[in-house]
């Protein structure tokens, strides 16, 4: 009985040592491994220039870790002559009659682009790449229970790569 107790005790101590080692390893990982995103970055400017830091709720031009939301009557242009391209954000949502236009030679990289509630995404001879482009239909009968004016105008370059998903809430 004592021998069995000794073996069990050694096994428990070994498991505890391994668990403590794993915790110590996790705690020693650099802070960069944790996402730094603190929520959506909103456009609140008036001149429409994507590259103007004063136009953004964060006080800086959005980057690759940011989710960007264009809403209401936002009318935003990505003009490569005014800033650095490629433009990369995590997710891009365009809704509520907002409009984003990418001018020629723009390279936009996102995980997802979501266009809904009469939002518009216009690519003019520019490249867009990422996982999906989601165009959501309006559930509002006044808007015709369909895609209405939500949508995209694509005039992409050969560098555009994206799956397109059309969503509707109609049953």
N, C-alpha and C positions, 0 to 999 in steps of 0.2 A: 504494500500500500504506500509505504514511504517512497519507494522507488518511482511509482506512478506519479505521485505528487511532485517529485523532483523533476521528472520529465515534463509534466504539465507546466510547472513553474518556469522552466527554461524556455519552453515554447511561447509562453505569454510574454516573458521578458524580451524575446527575440522580436515578436510582433510589435511590442511597444517601442523598441529601438528603431524598427523600420518605419513606424508611423511618425515618430519624432524626427527622424531623418528627412522624411518626405515633407513634413511641415516646415522644417528649417530651409529646405531647398526652395519651396514655394515662396517663403518670406524673403529669400535672398534675390529673387528675380527682379530685374530692373523695372522701374515704374512705367517705362514706355510700353510695356506689354499690355497695359490697361488702356482702353479707349479713352480719348480725351474729349469726345463729343459731349456737349452739355445741352443739347436740344437743337431745335431748328433755328437756322439763321434766316431772318426775314428781310426782304427788301423794303426800305422805308424812305428811299430817295425820290428826287423829283427830276433829275436830269437823264435817267434811263441808262446810265453808263455802268455796266457790270463791274468795271475795274476801279470805280471810285469808292474807297473805303467808307466815306461818309454816308453812302447810300445803304449801308447794311447795319442791322441791329447789333451786330458784334463789334462794329467800328473797324472792321477789316474785311478785305475781300475773302469770300469763302474759299476753303481749301478741301483737300481730299477726305477729311474726317467729318465734314459738315453736311447736314441735311439742309437743303435750301428750299424755301417756300416762297413762291410768288403768288400774291393774292390780290383780291379786289381789282382795281384798275391799274395795277403795275404794268408798265410797258418798258421792258428791259432789252438792251441790245448788247450782244457780245461782239465787239469789233476788235479784231486782232491788231489793228493799227494803234489802239489805245492801251493795250496791255499784253501780258504774256499768255501764250497759248502753248501747250494744251491747257484748257480749263478743266479742272478735275474736282468734282464734289461727290459725296457718297450717294445721296438720293436727291432728286430734283422733282418738286411738286409744283405744278402750274394749275391754278384754279381760280374761280370767281372772276372771270373775264380778264385775268392777267394774260400777258403776252410776252413770250421770249423769242427773240429773233437772233439767229447766229449768222453773221456775215461771212462772205467767202474767206476761205483759209482758216476758219475757226475749227479747232479740234476739241470737241466736248466729250469728256469721259465721265460716266456715272455708273453706279450700280443699276439703278432704276430711274426712269423718267416717267412720271405719272401726270397725265393731263386729264383734268376733270372740271365739271361745273363751268363750261364755256371757256376754259383756258385754251390758249393757242401756243403751239410750238412750231416755229418756222425755221427750217434749216435752208440756207441759201448757199449752195455749192460748198458745204462744209461737211466735216466728218463727225459722226456721233458713234460712240461705242460703249457697250456695257451689256448688262444682262437682258433687261426687258424695257419696252416702251408700253405703258399701260394707258389706254384711252378708255375712260369710264363714262358710261351713259348717265344722263340725268334722270333721277327718279321723279322729277317734277312734271306733272301733267301739263303745266303751262309751257314747258320747254319741249313738249311733244313726246315725252317718254322715250327719248332716244338719244343719239349722240349729238343732236342739235348742232351747236356751233363749237363744241369741244373738238379738238383735233389737231392734226399736224399737217404741215405742207413740207414735204421732203424733196429736196433737190440735192441729195447727198453725193459725196464723192465716193470713189471706190473703197475708201477706208471705213465706211459706215458698216457696222456690224451690230445687229440687235434683233431680238425676237419681239414681234408685235402681238399684244394681247388686247382684244376688245372685250370690255366687261359691261354687262347690263344687269340691273337688279330686277328686271321684269321676269315674271315667272310664266 
